[in-house]
Amino acid sequence: MFDRSEIHKGMKVRGNDGHTLGRIIAMTDKELIVEKGFIRRHDFAVSLDDVREVLHGEVVLNHGRDSLFSAPREIPHIRH
């Protein structure tokens, strides 16, 4: 269980398999916007319902990196 107030911009996001998926670059009331990649950046909207827990200052999702393209939805890259 987690409290939404524990989640903030800049946190790493990991899949349930432990792999780093990206970092939070923005948040809405219902979604995290996660940036993936360094050279070819892609942003994904991840529902807060997909968050399993906040552990050691990182957000852990209910799914792994293999499902990153099927569960969250890709959105246009946000310049920040």
Buried (B, 14 or more C-beta within 10 A) or exposed (E): EBEEEEBEEEBBBBBBEEEEBBBBBBBEEEBBBBBBEEEEEBBBBBBBEBBBBBEEEBBBBBBBBEBBEEBBEEBEBEEE
